[in-house]
Amino acid sequence: MSPVPSYDVYLGDVQVGSLFEDPSGRVGFRFSERYKHLPKRPVLSQSFEDNLDKVYWGKRPGVLPVFFANLLPEGILKNVLQRSLQVPEGEDLRLLAEAGGDLPGALALRLGDYLGEVPDAEGEPLENETEGKEKKLRFSLAGVQLKFSMVRTDDRFTLPARNAQGDWILKVATGECRELPENEYSVMEWARRAGFDVPRCEIAAPGQLEELKSVVDAGARALAVRRYDRAAGTRVHQEDFAQVMGRSPGDPKYESTYEVLGSLVYGILGDEGLYEFVRRLAFVVASGNHDAHLKNWSLLYPDGMTPAWTPVYDQVAVVAWPKIPYELGLKFAGSRDPARVSLESFRRLAAAARVDEQRVAEEALKTVERARDAWKAYHSQWPLPVEHREAIRAHWRRVPVLRQLGELP
């Protein structure tokens, strides 16, 4: 068997395993023996914790195993990254390796030793490429936002040098959603005023996009968000719930339900983690953020081992764009229709997680009240377009759990 190159996977300074290709082109990942026996072992993903001895395979030749596939961008941004790094389509392992110096969390890839013997994926089922594809255009798949990891020096944003790390995310609006930076900034500030932990964010001035002029339109607007997985020059590991649940980027919007997500949160983070999930979900409903799918919920590992919630991120009042379907990112109480969300919906979620139904309903209602009060006190200070404000007000009139508190001013 010919030697094949491998890529060592690191969490900080700890090598956790290797990515490699078998002779058929299937990409596999396996943990190192040393990592498996560390007394204080950093966690790569909850999805691996039940079996560190298994080889994890991508679903088709050229496709990464699910956890790693979720590290790559989708849609138009993936195309931009491929062109920038001169990596042909279908070579996702090489693409990940080329971007491996500035991946989310504490993960990094480095070229490893050549392997003389690798397992093969014989018997591992291949994914049907056409089965279950999402037919309806959804917000995050529409190419409305390019995201770039950037280094900030004073008020200037620059792309990081190879294998350097960015400390800000610059989110550039494209297409029909030109007001996205103003919308997201306003909703993030709304969340902050409602009592949530939110990373620092600001609207980027046009001159701050100079470094990206070759890939973004002239006059494009952007939101700058401080990376919470970078702290004092170090990387803090994170994973989203598409990774936790082992859902591929090609799955229909990382299909699940908020009840399933809540039960999983309860199993990982316990009572207080579940109540925080309820509060965040209540704000998602209150703000009309109908794109809160699995990748919008993430765990952070401040000590490398113990999971906690990340700060709140990707908060957008999707209701502001009439062309986007008026439906939730995941099913809630058996429906995607926001107009059916009531306190009973939250009680059903509590019953699924087997926690106190009354406490969950109270947490949801208190959060909606805080959101209403924060809107009343601060909404005039936010750069939210008038038509977006009206869409949010109309949303409050339609949703039972919101409507019971009266209209927004």
MOMO-V705228 format. One record per pair of residues at least 12 apart in sequence whose ideal C-beta (glycine too) atoms are under 6 Angstrom apart, sorted by the first residue. I is the first residue (numbers start at 0). J is the second residue. Records with the same first field share a line. If there is no record, write none. Layout:
# MOMO-V705228
I->J / J
This chain:
# MOMO-V705228
2->113 / 115
3->19 / 20 / 114 / 117
4->113
5->17 / 19 / 111 / 114
6->18 / 96 / 108 / 111
7->109 / 111
9->107
10->41 / 105 / 236
11->105
13->41
14->31
15->34 / 43
16->28 / 29 / 30 / 31
17->111
19->114 / 117
21->117 / 119 / 120
23->60
24->60 / 61
25->56 / 57 / 60 / 120
26->57 / 63 / 92
27->54 / 56
28->55 / 64
29->54
30->51
35->51
41->303 / 304
42->300 / 304
44->66 / 238 / 242
45->243
46->243 / 245
54->118
56->120 / 123
58->126
59->125 / 126
61->89
63->91
65->245 / 247
66->242
68->248
69->241 / 242
70->102
73->248
74->140 / 142
75->142
76->145
79->214
84->97
96->108
100->162
101->148 / 159 / 164 / 165
104->228 / 236 / 237
105->234 / 236
131->251
133->251 / 252
137->252
138->290 / 317 / 323
139->290
143->174 / 176
144->170
145->171
146->168 / 170
147->169
148->165
149->165 / 167 / 169
150->165
151->167
156->169 / 207
157->210
158->210
166->226 / 229
167->223 / 225
168->224 / 226
169->221 / 223
170->221 / 222
171->215 / 219 / 221
172->220
178->384
180->202 / 220 / 221 / 222
181->382
182->315 / 316 / 319 / 387
183->222 / 315
184->200 / 202 / 222
185->381 / 383
186->286 / 314 / 315 / 316
187->200 / 314
188->381
189->373
190->282 / 311 / 314
192->373 / 377
193->369 / 370 / 373
194->369
195->311
196->310
197->310 / 311
198->224 / 225 / 227 / 310
199->225
200->224
201->223
203->221 / 223
208->221
227->309 / 310
236->300
237->297 / 299 / 309
238->298
239->294 / 297
240->293 / 296
241->253 / 293 / 294
252->292
253->292 / 293
255->329
256->329 / 330
257->329 / 331
258->348 / 351
261->276 / 348 / 352
262->351 / 352
264->276
265->352
267->306
273->352 / 354
274->362
275->308
277->359 / 362 / 363
278->362 / 366
281->363 / 366 / 367
282->366 / 370
284->340
285->367 / 370
286->316
287->316 / 318 / 391 / 394
288->314 / 315 / 317
289->317 / 327 / 328
290->317 / 328
291->328
292->328
295->313
297->309
316->391
318->390 / 394
319->387 / 390
331->344
332->344 / 347
337->398
338->397 / 398
340->398 / 400
341->399 / 400
342->360 / 400
345->359 / 360 / 363
346->360
371->404
374->407
375->408
392->407
395->407
